[in-house]
Amino acid sequence: MISTPDIISQIPNCLADTDFPSLGEAYKGKVRDNYTAGDKRFIIVTDRLSAFDRVICLIPFKGQVLNQMAKFWFEETKDIIGNHVIEFPDPNVVLAKQCKLLPIEMVVRGYITGVTTTSAWYNYEKGVRNFCGNELPEGLKKNQKFDQPILTPSTKAEQGDHDESVSKDELLARTDLTEEQYNTIAEASLKLYQRGVEVAAKQGIILVDTKYEFGLTPEGEIVLIDEIHTPDSSRFWYADEYDARFAAGEEQKKIDKEYLREWLANEKGFRGEGEIPEIPEDVKAETARRYIEAYELITGQPFEAEVGNVSERLSKNLEKYL
């Protein structure tokens, strides 16, 4: 694994933003910069970290980890449902088919956990027993495994707004999604999650929960887009410590961005409202280390990256498209 000193050395080289107008019309999300032209879309994964629906800071190598992890999982799941990938011209970039975004994030939860206001555990603690159309029994404990994974759809918020967890009926009433489309997405989501659970388990990792996004190709095919089973979209725990920690009522050992989210919530009392606290270098480095560790543990492959200017490398690798 890349050393902590190298991670810290990369902090000034993080990819904060991009500017490639000749690639197409630009749209910038919390983490990804998108450029669309005709039937193609360039998705550049920056090093911006989003939590509580806010862009918090830059994390070294994060964009490359996310993009390479998504590459691994798109390949592992293409037999379940098609995806938008054409090629990967740079470690931080995917060239994809241009799709019409479907107005939903499909969240699959295998365990009851979380600290955000949209999380299952947060709502359960508040007394909610019907969560997004799922009837939850009394007596559940934090981090407990559900008998069966549950689907908790979420609206796709405009930039600056918050996503909202809703039931299937609410979602169909508030969007132009058809019931047939929803059912296709729901079935695919549960199969994708199950595949993720099985692959992660071989590496001694628990895929706790995750979210998927889907789009329509010009031909009308529903395909998987954005990312899949990355530390941004998913929560991972160590399988060998789960039982003992759960029995003791302790928090699980995590390998995802929940580390920074919990640092903000517990150390700074920040849950998305007000001014974003300053993030120390050691917290950024530990967050990066966990992203890299997640990649290596789950894919079984070494993470290969070099300290250096990501923007310069990006410009060179995209030169043929400019």
Buried (B, 14 or more C-beta within 10 A) or exposed (E): EBEEEBBBBBBEBBBEEBEBEEBBEBEBBBBBBBBBEEEBBBBBBBBBBBBBBBBBBBBBBBBBBBBBBBBBBBEBBEEBBBBBBEEBBBBBBBBBBBBEEBBBBBBBBBBBBBBBBBBBBBBBEEEEEEBBBBEBEEEBEBBBBBEEBBBBBBBBEEEEEBBBBBBBEBBBEEBEBEEEBBEBBBEBBBBBBBBBBEBBEEEEBBBBBBBBBBBBBEEEEBBBBBBBBBBBBBBBBBBEBBEEBBEEEEBBEBBBBBBBBBBBBEEEEBBBEEEBBEBEEEBBBBBBBBBBBBBBBBBEEEBEBEBEEBBEBBBEBBEEBE
